[in-house]
Amino acid sequence: MFEWMAWTLPVAVFFTCIVLMLIGMTVWEIRSPTVERKGFLPLRTTRGDRLFIGLLSAAYVNLAFVGCSDKIQTLLGLESEPSVWFSFVLSMAVLALIMRKG
């Protein structure tokens, strides 16, 4: 069923984090309904809006990293392509920033 995707440990951790965030946000929303607020994003958002925008941003960061990893390898003179753990950490940092300040 999932043979079309390269299921590596970083990919599994990434999707597990997404599932846990969705479960956590659902519980948080039930316990404490959200209020719209204005952050650095150009619109008023709720926690759910910021999570959605943050998840999209995290996906784009990971895709950009995978797409540019050979260029990064050449630019930095590395023996092999950089680990996708770097993009995972960067994407989670972007998500946290959007959730907190967005």
C-alpha positions as CSV (number, residue, x, y, z in Angstrom):
1,M,0.0,0.0,0.0
2,F,2.8,2.5,0.9
3,E,5.4,1.1,-1.5
4,W,5.4,4.3,-3.6
5,M,7.0,6.3,-0.8
6,A,10.5,6.0,0.6
7,W,9.7,5.3,4.2
8,T,12.9,6.2,6.1
9,L,13.2,7.0,9.8
10,P,13.1,10.8,9.2
11,V,10.0,10.5,7.1
12,A,8.3,8.4,9.7
13,V,9.2,10.8,12.5
14,F,8.0,13.7,10.4
15,F,4.6,12.2,9.8
16,T,4.3,10.9,13.4
17,C,4.9,14.5,14.6
18,I,2.2,15.8,12.3
19,V,-0.3,13.2,13.6
20,L,0.6,14.0,17.2
21,M,0.3,17.8,16.6
22,L,-3.2,17.2,15.1
23,I,-4.3,15.1,18.1
24,G,-2.8,17.7,20.5
25,M,-4.5,20.6,18.7
26,T,-7.8,18.8,18.8
27,V,-7.6,18.2,22.5
28,W,-6.4,21.8,23.1
29,E,-9.2,23.2,21.1
30,I,-11.8,21.2,23.0
31,R,-10.4,22.3,26.4
32,S,-9.7,25.9,25.4
33,P,-11.5,27.4,22.4
34,T,-9.2,29.6,20.3
35,V,-9.5,33.4,19.7
36,E,-8.3,35.1,16.5
37,R,-5.2,37.2,16.8
38,K,-2.9,39.2,14.6
39,G,0.8,38.2,14.5
40,F,3.4,38.7,11.8
41,L,1.2,36.9,9.3
42,P,-0.8,39.3,7.1
43,L,-4.2,38.1,8.5
44,R,-6.0,37.3,11.7
45,T,-5.5,33.7,12.5
46,T,-6.6,31.0,15.0
47,R,-4.4,28.2,16.3
48,G,-5.7,25.9,13.7
49,D,-5.0,28.4,10.9
50,R,-1.4,28.8,12.1
51,L,-1.0,25.0,12.4
52,F,-2.2,24.6,8.8
53,I,0.1,27.4,7.5
54,G,3.0,26.1,9.6
55,L,2.5,22.5,8.3
56,L,2.5,23.8,4.7
57,S,5.6,25.8,5.4
58,A,7.3,22.8,7.0
59,A,6.5,20.7,3.9
60,Y,7.9,23.3,1.6
61,V,11.1,23.6,3.7
62,N,11.6,19.8,3.5
63,L,10.9,19.7,-0.3
64,A,13.2,22.6,-0.9
65,F,16.0,20.9,1.1
66,V,15.5,17.6,-0.8
67,G,15.5,19.4,-4.1
68,C,18.6,21.4,-3.3
69,S,20.6,18.8,-1.3
70,D,22.9,18.0,-4.2
71,K,23.7,21.7,-4.7
72,I,24.3,22.1,-0.9
73,Q,26.7,19.1,-1.1
74,T,28.6,20.7,-4.0
75,L,28.6,24.1,-2.4
76,L,29.9,22.9,1.0
77,G,32.2,20.3,-0.5
78,L,30.6,17.4,1.4
79,E,31.3,13.8,0.7
80,S,27.6,12.8,0.7
81,E,24.3,14.7,0.6
82,P,23.4,16.4,3.9
83,S,21.1,14.5,6.2
84,V,17.4,15.2,6.0
85,W,17.4,15.6,9.8
86,F,18.7,19.1,9.2
87,S,15.6,19.9,7.1
88,F,13.4,18.2,9.8
89,V,14.8,20.4,12.5
90,L,14.6,23.5,10.4
91,S,11.0,22.8,9.4
92,M,9.9,22.2,13.0
93,A,11.6,25.5,13.9
94,V,9.6,27.3,11.2
95,L,6.4,25.6,12.4
96,A,7.1,26.6,16.0
97,L,7.8,30.2,14.9
98,I,4.5,30.4,13.0
99,M,2.6,28.8,15.8
100,R,4.1,31.1,18.4
101,K,4.4,34.5,16.6
102,G,2.2,34.1,13.5
